[in-house]
Amino acid sequence: MIVTLRREDLEFGVRTVSHALAGRTAMPILSGIKVSALGQEVEFAATDLERAIRCRVPAPVAARGTAVLPGHVLSQLVGRLPEVEEVRLESLDAQVRLVCGSATFELPLLPAEDYPQLPEPLGDPIGQIPTAPLLQAIAQTAFAALKASETTRLALTGVDIVLKEGGAKFAATNGYRLAIKRVPVLGLPERFEGAFLVDAGIMSDLQRVLSGLGVENTVLYGESGQLHVQAGPVTFSCRLIQEQFPDFERVIPKDNQIGLFLPREEFLATLRRTELFAAEESGAVTLRAVAQSTALEVSAASRERGKSLEGVELLRPPSRGIEVAFKAEYLIDALRRMESDQVALWLSAPERAGLLEPAGHISPADEGFIYVCMPVRLL
């Protein structure tokens, strides 16, 4: 392999696929980045067997070839290279020489024959999702899932992507809260229905990869336990969670009659202050609204931390009063991922789930977003 490429392209390719590098693993080959010099481009690839990322960049290739290089060393090195325009990669007997200006680096080779075959999309795409709404869908749902270390129910660690009727619903839950985002899908066949359950951490990695590409649309492929996402020069593949996601449509409150319309930033700031006084075991803050009043009382108290009571302006007086408690963290998590100036919190009873959604002049980033949160029972 002999290839010369722009330093910026080398850094872009390596940094993009580094999101799929394995951490501690019994398979040392998974810590490597596979570099393949093809016709007029170089492909970088990495996988931890749960996800795989390929990234192609243009480059004049003098000699084709493939090399697997130590990924963590290479990913750190590319950010520290001298500020020159071009970099040369050349395979030697047991190493690859990287020449950058006056600097020369020699990286040991990992056995390419041990590198696993990477999944790749086959057949026709399912459809395309505009990249900006896709990024927002991941940001507004993945946070609501559990981490794998927190549960044995793998379904609760994932983001469920349901494709039908010309759109996609992204949903994630930990059993006490549920985040849903609806986005359009371009070119989705009229009668197509499918669901893909993907680990929330993998979805967050996908978000980081896509956010640096500036690609208008992202193409989806699905097959045999894998979801493939193609955006410009990058293909991101991931293994699906083989569990049934909860029927989230069934738990969305449909009859909440009490609407609390609030300025989002003021409500968020109040919750962040009040949370400091909440009991550590519950993290609960109490919301109290009086019928026809224009203020919402937000309070918390604990023996160790003291008490807090603060009022937030209600943009509309509610027709009925209510007193209900929520885990402050859950409300904060949703509010800080929204952009609209106003939100509505719909309630029916202290023991029933609340529904939070954007209100007033809804920001385009919040269109199709709803959030369901179970209350906390205070003794």
Salt bridges, closest charged atoms under 4 A:
GLU8 OE1 - ARG6 NH1 3.69
ASP9 OD1 - ARG6 NH2 3.28
GLU11 OE2 - ARG15 NE 3.06
GLU41 OE2 - ARG56 NH1 2.73
GLU43 OE1 - ARG54 NH1 3.36
GLU43 OE2 - ARG56 NE 2.94
ASP48 OD2 - ARG51 NE 3.03
GLU50 OE2 - ARG239 NH1 3.40
GLU83 OE1 - ARG7 NH2 2.90
GLU90 OE1 - ARG88 NE 3.67
GLU106 OE2 - ARG97 NH2 3.23
ASP205 OD2 - ARG51 NH1 2.34
ASP205 OD1 - ARG208 NH2 2.51
GLU223 OE2 - HIS228 NE2 3.73
ASP247 OD2 - ARG250 NE 3.97
GLU249 OE2 - LYS169 NZ 2.31
ASP255 OD1 - ARG352 NH2 3.29
GLU265 OE2 - ARG264 NH2 3.80
GLU297 OE1 - ARG288 NH1 3.78
GLU310 OE2 - ARG273 NH2 2.45
GLU323 OE1 - ARG288 NE 3.89
GLU329 OE1 - LYS327 NZ 3.78
ASP333 OD2 - ARG177 NH1 2.79
